[in-house]
Amino acid sequence: MKNFKRTLVTSALPYANGPVHIGHLAGVYVPADIYVRYLRLKGEEVLFVGGSDEHGVPITIKAKKEGVTPQDIVDRYHGIIKKSFEDFGISYDIYSRTTSQTHKETASEFFKTLYEKGEFIEKSSEQYYDEQAHQFLADRYITGTCPHCKNPNAYGDQCEACGTSLSPLDLIEPKSAITGSKPVLRETKHWYLPLDAHEAWLRQWILEEHPEWKSNVYGQCKSWLDMGLQPRAVSRDLDWGIPVPVEGAEGKVLYVWFDAPIGYISNTKELLPETWETWWKDSDTRMLHFIGKDNIVFHCIVFPAMLKAEGSYILPDNVPANEFLNLEGDKISTSRNWAVWLHEYLEEFPGKQDVLRYVLTANAPETKDNDFTWKDFQTRNNSELVAIFGNFVNRALVLTQKYFEGKVPPCGELTDYDRETLKEFADVKKQVEHYLDQFKFREAQKEAMNLARIGNKYLADSEPWKLAKTDMARTGTILHIALQIAANLAIAFEPFLPFSAERLRKMLQMPHVEWERLGAIDLLQAGTTLGEVELLFDKIEDAAIEAQIEKLLATKRANELDNYSPNGVKENVAFDDFAKMDIRVGTVLACSKVPKADKLLEFKLDDGMGGRTILSGIAQSYPNPEELVGKQVLFIANFEPRKLRGSMSEGMILSAENADGKLVLVEPSKTVVNGVSVG
């Protein structure tokens, strides 16, 4: 294996039409951050580049739906995404965006270089055109009946009901998602990257030169190569994106799959305008792409073909892609709101970034899909972080405070058991490194946690609290060794749990120590005064987990009631089905926030039937809930009552969502008698 001078790490550019969720964090960003922090601790030269992907059809669809511009959409979500990454300690050297001026110039120059070298082919084809909207329709702007499962709301590129990939021409009775009219076929010209011309060298480069790539990555690439590569369009008819920079390309932009990976280059150029080529064109640079499995083909076949066609760039050395993380046994879906959003997690579990990092790493979908459940989240926090890691650190420091005035005691004569314990964790560096170097972060974290297990067992077996009554010197030796183990934990967990590692170093009054010192037994000097002791982790109670599970159940119920078609209108239902919902009017008698539940308000209603209590997740839209007293609201009266946060919720308050995401209560325009039905 070649010894490189530096490492360039990129992570998939999240799409800026919504926030990021735990699936993104588990599959891409935590693994990338762990690896980057590990290299930095080793003193290696590393650059970590990321950014938001801000072009493409889904953004234009969302903008039309909300009545705003695409730039409004990406500005909003770029800010949310960037802050989420900062809050979770994803330690980018730069996190920029594909709407930056630097990116526009870089992507245009890249296209022109390939164009002038004759690397593209031009082809004309017939595509659907909306005569009312006066524009060609992207695949996602065309809906119709799936020829396979007969779903009437299939998209032009995929049926989300049966999962089949489609072409717009496959759809039965296609219609425009913009105007609802039937589109017509018109001829249009586009530029294509002939991937088939790159197939031979790609096959050798991937299958023969990189057999060490992860099995899921290698297998997907081989499957694509075995099927035979086809030319791929690099332009499309759209008004949102980077204009194709050649004559005769009016009304056409660079296809987002072509423009987005160039964002890695432009973001590096933005950060290092004078030296960026060192990271992209020097053969002594190793490039790694951290991505999810949906991006394997783009980063292993398409982007390398682009770089090779340009001629001056290095190719990735490895693409350690992960599979998908499911949520409570179901596929994470942004459209169905079946997700745990990072910004919401921090509102509901403040200060617990490392808990989520730990659990997601422990359940990392490294070679196959894995599942996140709230019960497992609670168990791993309480049984591992609290009971093993936190318990050991707390006991070692509290006992030192109690018996040695908070100063690291001297180390006396060692017993055979002391030597066995020291020998047991001497190889921790070698073991953790072994797995990190293979991108096996789940196993690496498990090895790091073994340090805490060793420490716990050592204290339990040695019982210094008993020895303190008769042998203070021996007690000091035991605690000296325990504190050295704690100091090693601060190094070992720096890549995985950066916030907790920093707090632990502060408690130990320990400077930032490089990776090379992991496994050492002299990290803390005798006589060092320890800092203030605090709990590294605390228990997560059942009520907090039940609230999260109830939140997901509410989402599932809402999805069952609210199955939207692509144009935003609900599917047709029989009148009898609608009539089953008993919607009534009630007056708010009292309204208050539910303790320890940031999103819940408790409504006391005069429902005209003796009164009822309803809990509603709209607290963030109404920071002063007492102002709602006296208002009349609409509620569903015949939902089955559910116990939530110790209260029985007897229905559902109706609300509507504004373009800014704020929820607004639905009220009758005039005062009516409480309890009357709406229909």
C-alpha positions as CSV (number, residue, x, y, z in Angstrom):
1,M,0.0,0.0,0.0
2,K,1.3,3.4,-1.0
3,N,2.3,5.9,1.8
4,F,0.5,9.2,1.1
5,K,1.5,12.6,2.4
6,R,-2.0,13.8,3.0
7,T,-5.6,12.7,3.0
8,L,-8.6,14.5,1.5
9,V,-11.9,13.4,3.0
10,T,-15.2,14.4,1.4
11,S,-18.7,13.6,2.6
12,A,-21.8,13.4,0.5
13,L,-23.4,16.8,-0.1
14,P,-26.8,16.7,1.6
15,Y,-29.7,17.9,-0.5
16,A,-30.9,21.3,0.7
17,N,-34.6,20.8,0.4
18,G,-35.0,19.6,4.0
19,P,-33.2,19.1,7.3
20,V,-30.8,16.2,8.0
21,H,-31.9,13.2,10.0
22,I,-30.2,10.3,11.9
23,G,-29.9,8.2,8.7
24,H,-27.7,10.8,7.2
25,L,-25.6,11.0,10.4
26,A,-25.2,7.3,10.8
27,G,-24.5,6.5,7.1
28,V,-22.1,9.3,6.2
29,Y,-21.2,12.1,8.6
30,V,-20.4,10.5,11.9
31,P,-18.1,7.8,10.2
32,A,-16.4,10.6,8.2
33,D,-15.9,12.7,11.3
34,I,-14.6,9.8,13.4
35,Y,-12.0,9.0,10.7
36,V,-10.9,12.7,10.3
37,R,-10.5,13.2,14.0
38,Y,-8.5,10.0,14.2
39,L,-6.1,11.2,11.5
40,R,-5.8,14.6,13.2
41,L,-5.0,12.9,16.5
42,K,-2.3,10.9,14.7
43,G,-0.8,14.2,13.5
44,E,-1.5,13.5,9.8
45,E,-2.3,16.2,7.3
46,V,-6.0,15.9,6.5
47,L,-8.7,18.1,4.9
48,F,-12.4,17.5,5.5
49,V,-14.7,19.0,2.8
50,G,-18.5,19.2,2.7
51,G,-21.3,21.4,1.6
52,S,-25.0,21.5,0.5
53,D,-26.2,20.3,-2.8
54,E,-28.6,23.1,-3.9
55,H,-29.7,22.5,-7.5
56,G,-32.1,20.0,-9.0
57,V,-35.8,19.4,-9.5
58,P,-37.0,18.6,-6.0
59,I,-35.9,22.0,-4.9
60,T,-38.0,23.7,-7.6
61,I,-41.0,21.5,-6.7
62,K,-40.8,22.5,-3.1
63,A,-40.4,26.2,-4.0
64,K,-43.5,26.1,-6.3
65,K,-45.5,24.4,-3.6
66,E,-44.5,27.0,-1.0
67,G,-44.8,30.0,-3.4
68,V,-41.2,31.1,-2.9
69,T,-38.0,31.0,-5.0
70,P,-35.6,28.0,-5.1
71,Q,-33.0,30.3,-3.6
72,D,-35.3,30.9,-0.6
73,I,-35.5,27.1,-0.1
74,V,-31.8,26.4,-0.2
75,D,-30.9,29.4,1.9
76,R,-33.3,28.1,4.6
77,Y,-32.1,24.5,4.6
78,H,-28.4,25.2,4.1
79,G,-28.5,27.2,7.4
80,I,-30.4,24.4,9.2
81,I,-28.1,21.7,7.9
82,K,-24.9,23.5,8.6
83,K,-25.9,24.3,12.2
84,S,-27.0,20.7,12.8
85,F,-23.5,19.5,11.7
86,E,-21.8,22.1,13.9
87,D,-24.0,21.1,16.9
88,F,-23.0,17.4,16.4
89,G,-19.3,18.2,16.2
90,I,-18.9,17.2,12.5
91,S,-15.5,19.0,12.2
92,Y,-15.4,20.2,8.6
93,D,-12.6,22.4,7.5
94,I,-15.1,23.9,5.2
95,Y,-18.9,23.4,4.7
96,S,-20.0,25.5,1.7
97,R,-22.7,25.2,-1.0
98,T,-23.2,24.7,-4.7
99,T,-24.9,28.1,-5.2
100,S,-21.7,29.9,-4.4
101,Q,-20.0,31.9,-7.1
102,T,-16.8,29.8,-6.8
103,H,-18.8,26.7,-7.5
104,K,-20.6,28.2,-10.5
105,E,-17.3,29.2,-12.0
106,T,-15.6,25.9,-11.2
107,A,-18.5,23.7,-12.6
108,S,-18.7,25.9,-15.7
109,E,-14.9,25.6,-16.3
110,F,-15.0,21.8,-15.7
111,F,-17.8,21.4,-18.3
112,K,-16.0,23.6,-20.9
113,T,-12.8,21.7,-20.5
114,L,-14.5,18.4,-21.3
115,Y,-16.6,20.0,-24.0
116,E,-13.5,21.5,-25.7
117,K,-11.7,18.1,-25.4
118,G,-14.6,16.4,-27.2
119,E,-15.5,14.2,-24.2
120,F,-19.2,14.7,-24.7
121,I,-21.6,13.5,-27.3
122,E,-24.6,15.5,-28.4
123,K,-28.0,13.8,-28.8
124,S,-31.5,14.9,-29.6
125,S,-34.5,13.1,-28.2
126,E,-38.1,13.6,-27.6
127,Q,-39.1,14.6,-24.1
128,Y,-42.4,15.7,-22.5
129,Y,-43.3,19.4,-22.8
130,D,-46.0,21.3,-20.9
131,E,-47.7,23.6,-23.4
132,Q,-49.5,25.5,-20.7
133,A,-46.4,26.1,-18.6
134,H,-44.2,26.6,-21.7
135,Q,-41.4,24.3,-20.5
136,F,-39.9,20.8,-20.8
137,L,-40.8,18.6,-17.9
138,A,-38.2,17.0,-15.6
139,D,-39.0,13.4,-14.7
140,R,-40.3,14.4,-11.3
141,Y,-42.7,16.9,-12.9
142,I,-44.5,14.1,-14.7
143,T,-47.0,11.8,-13.0
144,G,-49.2,9.0,-14.2
145,T,-50.2,5.4,-13.6
146,C,-47.4,2.9,-13.0
147,P,-47.4,0.2,-15.6
148,H,-46.4,-2.4,-13.0
149,C,-48.5,-1.9,-9.9
150,K,-51.1,0.6,-11.3
151,N,-50.4,3.2,-8.7
152,P,-52.0,6.3,-10.2
153,N,-49.4,8.7,-8.6
154,A,-46.1,7.3,-10.0
155,Y,-43.4,9.8,-10.9
156,G,-41.6,9.9,-14.2
157,D,-38.5,8.4,-12.8
158,Q,-39.8,6.0,-10.1
159,C,-43.0,4.5,-8.7
160,E,-42.7,5.0,-4.9
161,A,-45.5,2.4,-4.3
162,C,-43.6,-0.5,-5.8
163,G,-40.1,1.0,-6.1
164,T,-39.7,0.3,-9.8
165,S,-37.4,2.7,-11.8
166,L,-39.3,4.2,-14.7
167,S,-39.0,6.4,-17.7
168,P,-41.6,9.1,-18.3
169,L,-42.6,7.3,-21.5
170,D,-43.5,4.2,-19.4
171,L,-46.3,6.1,-17.6
172,I,-49.9,5.4,-18.4
173,E,-51.9,8.6,-18.9
174,P,-49.0,11.0,-18.1
175,K,-49.8,14.5,-16.9
176,S,-47.9,17.5,-15.8
177,A,-47.4,18.0,-12.1
178,I,-47.3,21.7,-12.7
179,T,-50.6,22.3,-14.6
180,G,-52.3,18.9,-14.6
181,S,-52.4,19.0,-18.4
182,K,-51.4,16.2,-20.7
183,P,-47.8,16.9,-21.9
184,V,-46.7,16.5,-25.5
185,L,-43.5,15.1,-26.9
186,R,-41.0,17.7,-28.3
187,E,-37.5,17.3,-29.6
188,T,-34.6,18.7,-27.4
189,K,-30.8,18.5,-27.6
190,H,-28.5,17.5,-24.7
191,W,-24.9,16.7,-24.0
192,Y,-24.0,13.2,-22.7
193,L,-21.0,11.7,-20.9
194,P,-20.3,8.4,-22.8
195,L,-19.7,6.2,-19.8
196,D,-19.5,3.2,-22.1
197,A,-16.2,4.7,-23.5
198,H,-14.8,4.6,-19.9
199,E,-16.0,1.1,-19.1
200,A,-12.7,-0.8,-19.8
201,W,-10.5,1.2,-17.5
202,L,-13.2,1.5,-14.8
203,R,-13.5,-2.3,-14.8
204,Q,-9.7,-2.7,-14.3
205,W,-9.4,0.2,-11.8
206,I,-12.2,-1.0,-9.6
207,L,-12.3,-4.7,-9.9
208,E,-8.6,-5.4,-10.3
209,E,-6.8,-2.5,-8.5
210,H,-9.3,-2.1,-5.6
211,P,-10.4,-5.5,-4.3
212,E,-10.0,-4.2,-0.8
213,W,-13.1,-1.9,-1.1
214,K,-16.0,-2.8,1.1
215,S,-18.0,-5.7,-0.2
216,N,-21.2,-3.7,-0.6
217,V,-19.3,-1.1,-2.7
218,Y,-17.4,-3.5,-4.8
219,G,-20.5,-5.6,-5.5
220,Q,-22.7,-2.7,-6.6
221,C,-19.9,-1.4,-8.9
222,K,-19.4,-4.9,-10.4
223,S,-23.1,-5.2,-11.0
224,W,-23.3,-2.0,-12.9
225,L,-20.2,-2.8,-15.0
226,D,-21.5,-6.2,-15.8
227,M,-24.7,-4.7,-17.1
228,G,-22.8,-2.4,-19.4
229,L,-22.5,1.3,-19.0
230,Q,-24.6,3.8,-21.1
231,P,-24.1,7.5,-22.0
232,R,-25.5,9.8,-19.3
233,A,-27.0,13.2,-19.9
234,V,-25.0,16.1,-18.3
235,S,-27.6,18.8,-19.1
236,R,-31.3,19.2,-18.8
237,D,-34.1,21.7,-19.6
238,L,-34.6,23.6,-16.4
239,D,-34.3,27.2,-15.1
240,W,-32.7,26.4,-11.8
241,G,-29.1,25.4,-11.9
242,I,-25.8,26.4,-13.5
243,P,-26.4,27.4,-17.1
244,V,-24.7,25.2,-19.7
245,P,-21.8,27.5,-20.8
246,V,-21.9,26.9,-24.6
247,E,-23.8,28.5,-27.5
248,G,-27.1,27.0,-28.3
249,A,-27.7,25.9,-24.7
250,E,-30.2,28.6,-23.7
251,G,-32.7,27.3,-21.2
252,K,-30.5,24.4,-20.2
253,V,-28.5,23.8,-17.0
254,L,-25.9,21.3,-15.8
255,Y,-27.6,18.1,-14.6
256,V,-27.4,18.1,-10.8
257,W,-25.5,14.7,-10.7
258,F,-22.7,16.4,-12.8
259,D,-22.6,19.7,-11.0
260,A,-22.9,18.4,-7.4
261,P,-19.6,16.3,-7.0
262,I,-17.7,19.2,-8.5
263,G,-18.8,20.9,-5.3
264,Y,-16.0,19.0,-3.5
265,I,-13.5,20.7,-5.8
266,S,-15.1,24.2,-5.6
267,N,-15.4,24.1,-1.8
268,T,-11.7,23.2,-1.5
269,K,-10.9,26.0,-3.9
270,E,-13.0,28.4,-1.8
271,L,-11.1,27.4,1.3
272,L,-7.6,27.2,-0.2
273,P,-7.6,29.4,-3.4
274,E,-3.8,29.2,-3.7
275,T,-3.1,25.5,-2.8
276,W,-6.3,23.6,-3.7
277,E,-4.6,21.7,-6.5
278,T,-2.3,20.0,-4.0
279,W,-5.4,18.3,-2.7
280,W,-6.9,17.4,-6.0
281,K,-4.0,16.9,-8.5
282,D,-1.0,15.7,-6.4
283,S,-0.4,11.9,-6.5
284,D,0.8,12.1,-2.9
285,T,-2.8,12.9,-1.8
286,R,-5.2,10.1,-0.9
287,M,-8.8,10.9,-1.5
288,L,-11.7,9.2,0.4
289,H,-15.4,9.7,-0.3
290,F,-17.8,9.0,2.6
291,I,-21.3,8.4,1.2
292,G,-24.5,6.3,1.5
293,K,-25.2,3.4,-0.8
294,D,-27.5,5.5,-3.0
295,N,-24.4,7.4,-4.1
296,I,-22.0,4.5,-4.8
297,V,-22.4,4.5,-8.5
298,F,-21.9,8.3,-8.8
299,H,-18.7,8.3,-6.7
300,C,-17.2,5.1,-7.9
301,I,-18.1,5.2,-11.6
302,V,-19.5,8.5,-12.8
303,F,-17.4,11.1,-10.9
304,P,-14.1,9.1,-11.6
305,A,-15.1,9.1,-15.3
306,M,-15.5,12.9,-15.1
307,L,-12.2,13.3,-13.4
308,K,-10.4,11.0,-15.8
309,A,-11.9,12.7,-18.8
310,E,-10.7,16.1,-17.5
311,G,-7.2,14.5,-17.2
312,S,-5.5,16.3,-14.4
313,Y,-7.2,15.0,-11.3
314,I,-6.4,12.2,-8.9
315,L,-9.0,9.4,-8.4
316,P,-10.4,8.3,-5.0
317,D,-8.4,5.7,-3.2
318,N,-11.4,4.4,-1.3
319,V,-15.2,4.9,-1.1
320,P,-16.2,3.5,2.3
321,A,-20.0,3.7,1.7
322,N,-22.5,2.6,4.2
323,E,-26.0,1.1,3.7
324,F,-29.2,2.6,5.1
325,L,-30.4,3.1,8.6
326,N,-34.1,2.2,9.2
327,L,-36.2,3.7,12.0
328,E,-38.3,1.4,14.2
329,G,-38.4,-1.3,11.5
330,D,-39.5,1.1,8.7
331,K,-37.5,2.9,6.0
332,I,-36.7,6.5,6.9
333,S,-38.7,8.7,4.6
334,T,-38.5,12.5,4.5
335,S,-41.8,12.8,2.6
336,R,-43.6,10.8,5.2
337,N,-41.8,12.6,8.1
338,W,-40.7,9.2,9.3
339,A,-37.4,10.4,10.6
340,V,-35.6,11.7,13.7
341,W,-34.5,15.2,12.6
342,L,-31.2,16.3,14.1
343,H,-32.3,19.8,15.0
344,E,-35.4,18.4,16.8
345,Y,-33.3,15.8,18.6
346,L,-31.2,18.5,20.2
347,E,-34.3,20.4,21.3
348,E,-35.6,17.3,23.0
349,F,-32.3,15.8,24.3
350,P,-30.1,18.9,24.9
351,G,-26.5,18.2,25.5
352,K,-26.8,14.6,24.3
353,Q,-25.0,14.8,21.0
354,D,-22.5,12.2,22.0
355,V,-25.2,9.7,23.1
356,L,-26.6,9.8,19.5
357,R,-23.2,9.6,18.0
358,Y,-22.4,6.5,20.2
359,V,-25.7,4.7,19.4
360,L,-25.5,5.4,15.7
361,T,-21.9,4.1,15.6
362,A,-22.9,1.0,17.6
363,N,-25.7,0.4,15.1
364,A,-23.8,1.6,12.0
365,P,-25.2,0.1,8.8
366,E,-21.7,-0.7,7.5
367,T,-22.4,-3.6,5.1
368,K,-26.1,-4.0,5.4
369,D,-29.1,-2.0,6.5
370,N,-29.6,-1.6,10.2
371,D,-32.3,-0.4,12.5
372,F,-32.6,2.4,15.1
373,T,-35.1,2.0,17.9
374,W,-35.7,4.4,20.8
375,K,-35.6,1.4,23.2
376,D,-32.2,0.4,22.0
377,F,-31.1,4.1,22.2
378,Q,-32.2,4.2,25.9
379,T,-30.6,0.8,26.7
380,R,-27.3,1.7,25.2
381,N,-27.2,5.0,27.0
382,N,-28.2,3.6,30.4
383,S,-26.4,0.2,30.2
384,E,-23.2,1.2,28.4
385,L,-22.5,5.0,28.6
386,V,-23.9,5.5,32.1
387,A,-23.4,2.1,33.7
388,I,-19.9,1.3,32.2
389,F,-18.1,4.4,30.9
390,G,-19.7,7.1,33.2
391,N,-19.8,4.8,36.3
392,F,-16.1,4.0,36.0
393,V,-15.0,7.6,35.5
394,N,-17.2,8.9,38.3
395,R,-16.0,6.3,40.8
396,A,-12.4,6.8,40.1
397,L,-12.6,10.6,40.4
398,V,-15.0,10.7,43.4
399,L,-12.8,8.2,45.3
400,T,-9.8,10.3,44.5
401,Q,-11.6,13.4,45.9
402,K,-12.6,11.5,49.0
403,Y,-9.3,10.0,49.9
404,F,-6.7,12.2,48.3
405,E,-8.2,15.7,48.3
406,G,-8.7,15.5,44.5
407,K,-5.0,15.0,43.7
408,V,-3.6,12.1,41.6
409,P,-2.1,9.8,44.2
410,P,1.4,8.3,43.7
411,C,1.8,4.8,42.3
412,G,3.3,2.4,44.8
413,E,4.4,-1.2,44.4
414,L,2.4,-3.1,41.7
415,T,0.8,-6.4,42.4
416,D,0.4,-9.2,39.8
417,Y,-3.2,-8.1,39.3
418,D,-2.1,-4.6,38.6
419,R,0.3,-5.8,36.0
420,E,-2.3,-8.0,34.4
421,T,-4.7,-5.0,34.2
422,L,-2.1,-2.7,32.7
423,K,-1.2,-5.4,30.2
424,E,-4.8,-5.9,29.3
425,F,-5.3,-2.3,28.0
426,A,-1.7,-1.9,26.6
427,D,-2.9,-3.1,23.2
428,V,-6.0,-0.9,23.0
429,K,-4.3,1.5,20.5
430,K,-3.4,-1.4,18.2
431,Q,-6.9,-2.9,18.3
432,V,-8.8,0.4,17.8
433,E,-6.4,1.4,15.0
434,H,-6.8,-2.0,13.3
435,Y,-10.6,-1.4,12.9
436,L,-10.4,2.4,12.1
437,D,-7.9,1.7,9.3
438,Q,-10.5,-0.7,7.8
439,F,-13.4,1.8,8.3
440,K,-15.0,-0.6,10.8
441,F,-16.1,2.1,13.2
442,R,-18.6,-0.1,15.1
443,E,-15.8,-2.5,16.1
444,A,-13.4,0.3,16.8
445,Q,-15.8,1.9,19.3
446,K,-16.5,-1.4,20.9
447,E,-12.7,-1.9,21.5
448,A,-12.5,1.6,23.0
449,M,-15.4,0.8,25.3
450,N,-13.5,-2.3,26.5
451,L,-11.1,0.2,28.3
452,A,-14.0,1.3,30.5
453,R,-15.0,-2.3,31.1
454,I,-11.4,-3.1,32.2
455,G,-11.5,-0.1,34.5
456,N,-14.8,-1.1,36.1
457,K,-13.7,-4.6,36.7
458,Y,-10.4,-3.4,38.2
459,L,-12.1,-1.1,40.7
460,A,-14.7,-3.8,41.6
461,D,-12.1,-6.4,42.1
462,S,-9.7,-4.2,44.0
463,E,-12.3,-2.5,46.3
464,P,-10.2,0.6,47.2
465,W,-13.1,1.9,49.4
466,K,-12.4,-1.0,51.7
467,L,-8.6,-0.8,51.6
468,A,-8.8,2.9,52.5
469,K,-9.6,1.8,56.1
470,T,-6.3,0.0,56.5
471,D,-3.9,0.6,53.6
472,M,-3.9,4.1,52.1
473,A,-0.8,3.5,50.0
474,R,-2.4,0.5,48.3
475,T,-5.6,2.6,47.8
476,G,-3.5,5.3,46.2
477,T,-1.9,2.8,43.8
478,I,-5.3,1.4,42.7
479,L,-6.7,4.9,42.1
480,H,-3.6,6.0,40.3
481,I,-4.0,3.1,37.8
482,A,-7.8,3.8,37.5
483,L,-7.1,7.5,36.7
484,Q,-4.6,6.4,34.0
485,I,-7.3,4.2,32.5
486,A,-9.7,7.2,32.6
487,A,-7.0,9.4,30.8
488,N,-6.7,6.7,28.1
489,L,-10.5,6.8,27.7
490,A,-10.2,10.5,26.9
491,I,-7.9,9.8,24.0
492,A,-9.6,6.6,22.7
493,F,-13.0,8.3,22.6
494,E,-11.9,11.6,21.1
495,P,-12.9,10.5,17.6
496,F,-16.2,9.0,18.7
497,L,-17.5,11.2,21.5
498,P,-15.6,14.5,21.2
499,F,-17.8,16.5,23.6
500,S,-17.5,13.9,26.4
501,A,-13.8,13.4,25.8
502,E,-13.3,17.2,26.2
503,R,-15.3,17.2,29.4
504,L,-13.3,14.2,30.7
505,R,-10.0,15.9,29.9
506,K,-11.2,19.0,31.8
507,M,-12.1,16.9,34.9
508,L,-8.7,15.2,34.7
509,Q,-6.9,18.5,34.1
510,M,-5.3,16.8,31.2
511,P,-4.0,18.6,28.1
512,H,-4.9,17.5,24.6
513,V,-2.8,14.4,24.0
514,E,-2.0,12.9,20.6
515,W,-3.1,9.4,19.6
516,E,0.5,8.0,19.9
517,R,0.1,8.2,23.7
518,L,-2.9,5.9,23.8
519,G,-2.1,2.9,26.0
520,A,0.5,4.8,28.1
521,I,0.4,4.5,31.9
522,D,1.9,7.9,32.7
523,L,-0.6,10.3,31.2
524,L,-1.3,11.9,34.6
525,Q,1.4,12.9,36.9
526,A,1.1,12.2,40.7
527,G,0.1,15.3,42.6
528,T,-2.0,16.7,39.7
529,T,-5.1,18.4,41.1
530,L,-8.2,17.2,39.4
531,G,-11.0,19.5,38.2
532,E,-14.6,19.6,39.3
533,V,-16.2,16.2,39.0
534,E,-19.5,15.9,37.1
535,L,-21.5,13.1,35.5
536,L,-20.4,12.4,32.0
537,F,-23.7,10.8,31.2
538,D,-27.1,10.5,32.9
539,K,-30.0,8.1,32.6
540,I,-32.7,8.6,30.1
541,E,-36.1,7.9,31.7
542,D,-38.9,5.9,30.2
543,A,-41.1,9.0,29.8
544,A,-38.7,10.6,27.4
545,I,-38.6,7.5,25.2
546,E,-42.4,7.0,25.4
547,A,-42.8,10.6,24.1
548,Q,-40.6,9.8,21.1
549,I,-42.4,6.6,20.3
550,E,-45.8,8.4,20.6
551,K,-44.5,11.1,18.3
552,L,-43.7,8.5,15.7
553,L,-47.1,6.8,16.2
554,A,-48.7,10.2,15.7
555,T,-46.7,10.6,12.4
556,K,-47.9,7.2,11.3
557,R,-51.5,8.0,12.1
558,A,-51.2,11.3,10.2
559,N,-49.7,9.5,7.2
560,E,-52.6,7.2,7.2
561,L,-55.0,10.1,7.1
562,D,-52.9,12.3,4.9
563,N,-51.7,10.4,1.9
564,Y,-50.9,13.2,-0.5
565,S,-50.6,12.9,-4.2
566,P,-47.7,14.8,-6.0
567,N,-49.9,17.9,-6.7
568,G,-50.6,18.2,-3.0
569,V,-54.3,17.2,-3.1
570,K,-55.4,14.2,-1.1
571,E,-56.5,11.1,-2.9
572,N,-60.2,10.7,-3.4
573,V,-62.1,9.0,-0.6
574,A,-65.7,7.9,-0.3
575,F,-68.0,10.2,1.6
576,D,-68.7,7.4,4.1
577,D,-65.0,7.3,5.0
578,F,-64.9,11.0,5.6
579,A,-68.1,10.8,7.7
580,K,-66.4,8.4,10.1
581,M,-64.4,11.4,11.5
582,D,-66.3,13.2,14.1
583,I,-65.0,16.8,13.8
584,R,-66.4,19.2,16.4
585,V,-66.0,22.7,17.8
586,G,-64.7,23.4,21.3
587,T,-63.5,26.4,23.4
588,V,-60.1,26.4,25.0
589,L,-60.6,26.7,28.8
590,A,-56.9,26.3,29.7
591,C,-53.7,25.7,27.8
592,S,-50.2,25.0,29.1
593,K,-46.9,23.4,28.2
594,V,-46.4,19.8,29.2
595,P,-43.4,19.5,31.6
596,K,-40.3,17.9,30.0
597,A,-42.0,17.8,26.6
598,D,-40.8,20.7,24.4
599,K,-43.4,20.2,21.7
600,L,-46.6,19.3,23.7
601,L,-49.4,21.6,24.8
602,E,-52.2,20.4,27.1
603,F,-55.6,21.8,26.1
604,K,-58.6,21.7,28.4
605,L,-61.7,22.1,26.2
606,D,-65.3,22.9,26.7
607,D,-66.5,20.4,24.1
608,G,-70.2,20.7,24.9
609,M,-70.2,17.2,26.3
610,G,-68.7,17.7,29.7
611,G,-65.1,18.6,28.8
612,R,-62.0,16.8,27.6
613,T,-58.2,17.0,27.6
614,I,-56.2,16.9,24.3
615,L,-52.4,16.9,24.0
616,S,-51.1,18.5,20.8
617,G,-47.6,18.8,19.4
618,I,-47.7,22.5,18.5
619,A,-45.9,24.1,21.4
620,Q,-43.1,25.6,19.3
621,S,-45.7,27.5,17.2
622,Y,-47.3,28.9,20.3
623,P,-44.7,30.0,22.9
624,N,-47.4,31.7,25.0
625,P,-50.1,29.1,25.2
626,E,-52.2,31.0,27.7
627,E,-53.1,33.4,24.9
628,L,-55.1,30.6,23.3
629,V,-57.6,30.5,26.2
630,G,-61.0,31.6,25.0
631,K,-60.4,30.6,21.3
632,Q,-62.6,28.2,19.6
633,V,-60.9,25.3,17.8
634,L,-61.8,22.3,15.7
635,F,-61.0,18.8,17.1
636,I,-61.5,15.2,16.1
637,A,-63.7,13.8,18.9
638,N,-63.6,10.1,18.1
639,F,-59.9,9.2,18.1
640,E,-59.2,6.4,20.5
641,P,-57.9,8.1,23.8
642,R,-54.1,7.6,24.4
643,K,-52.0,8.0,27.5
644,L,-49.2,10.4,26.9
645,R,-46.8,11.9,29.5
646,G,-49.1,10.8,32.3
647,S,-52.2,12.4,30.8
648,M,-55.0,10.9,28.7
649,S,-55.3,12.7,25.3
650,E,-58.9,12.4,24.1
651,G,-58.8,13.5,20.4
652,M,-56.8,15.6,18.0
653,I,-56.7,19.4,17.6
654,L,-56.8,20.4,13.9
655,S,-54.0,22.8,12.6
656,A,-52.6,23.9,9.3
657,E,-48.9,24.4,8.4
658,N,-47.7,27.7,7.0
659,A,-44.9,27.9,4.4
660,D,-42.5,28.7,7.2
661,G,-43.3,25.5,9.0
662,K,-45.3,27.1,11.7
663,L,-48.6,25.4,12.8
664,V,-51.8,27.5,13.0
665,L,-54.9,26.4,14.8
666,V,-58.0,26.0,12.6
667,E,-60.8,28.2,14.0
668,P,-64.4,28.8,13.0
669,S,-64.8,32.3,11.5
670,K,-67.7,33.0,13.9
671,T,-68.5,31.8,17.4
672,V,-70.6,28.7,17.4
673,V,-72.1,26.5,20.1
674,N,-69.5,24.1,21.7
675,G,-69.8,20.5,20.6
676,V,-71.5,21.2,17.2
677,S,-70.3,18.9,14.4
678,V,-68.3,20.1,11.4
679,G,-69.1,18.5,8.0
